[in-house]
Amino acid sequence: MSKNIIITGVSTGIGRATLDLLHQKGYHIYGSVRKKEDADELSSIYTTRFTPLQFDVQNHDEVVKASSIVFENCDRVAALVNNAGIAVPGPLELLTEEEFEMQLDVNVKSVRRITNLFLPLLKPKANKQAGRIINISSVSGLFNSPFNGAYCISKHALESINDIYRRELRQYGIQVIAIEPGPIKTEIWKKNLNKMDRFKDSDYYEVLKKADRMIENAERNALPVEKISTLILKCISIKRPKTRYIVHKNKFFFRLMAYYFPDKLTDWLVRKTLTSSNRHRPI
């Protein structure tokens, strides 16, 4: 079995935790970062079995250039973990075209570009078995939260990509898995603290002015990032992983809301949550 793994976005959060765990387990990690200082820092920590790939997922020329390092050093990888992603919050009406396009390009289009680029290393060769594709999706790909619309749309699209690749690549034996976390202790939402003042002159601000408190509540109730890195290791190593894994503190209630509640009841519950003094995120 190949011990080579490609992970996008390893400087922080889920990517960094996964790099750490898989490195401990003896895998060689090809990990993407955007900044040279991040590449240098990680290389000083992981002095063996780690190769930084410096690129912005939106710049496909950079991705192709960096990928040559992988192709030159191995003829197969055990898994591609599409982890890199961003969250652009705000009312769908008021997001700029540039913001909406960036959200889709990073979370959706780049996943397709990067997956297609590395597919030759995932397909089986001679007596070597096929690799796996693990896409870090979100419960936001199953449930639509207001003022988180662009992110939800991107993750719904990623869920579709996951299903399509899984069905199209079945002939090669490539297993494609979606991991769908709820709130996890990472930096992705902290980066959006104090970002809603830009909408203070809008009709939405009565709710949005409490967004920071909602993010802080979600942080306090979030699961540790190791829940995801451990699951990624499982998806790589077990013989028959599931096609998708929901990782949520209240998984049963979430499934009820996402799949079984009538739309109008769900709408009422979401509105009640947004306007209550508790200010928890709807999910």
Secondary structure as UniProt FT lines:
FT   STRAND          4..7
FT   HELIX           13..24
FT   TURN            25..26
FT   STRAND          28..33
FT   HELIX           36..45
FT   STRAND          50..54
FT   TURN            57..58
FT   HELIX           60..73
FT   STRAND          79..82
FT   TURN            92..94
FT   HELIX           97..104
FT   HELIX           105..109
FT   HELIX           110..122
FT   TURN            126..127
FT   STRAND          132..136
FT   HELIX           139..141
FT   TURN            146..147
FT   HELIX           149..168
FT   HELIX           169..172
FT   STRAND          175..181
FT   TURN            188..189
FT   HELIX           190..192
FT   TURN            193..194
FT   HELIX           196..199
FT   TURN            200..201
FT   TURN            203..204
FT   HELIX           205..208
FT   TURN            209..210
FT   HELIX           211..220
FT   HELIX           226..237
FT   STRAND          244..247
FT   TURN            249..250
FT   HELIX           251..255
FT   HELIX           256..260
FT   HELIX           263..275
//
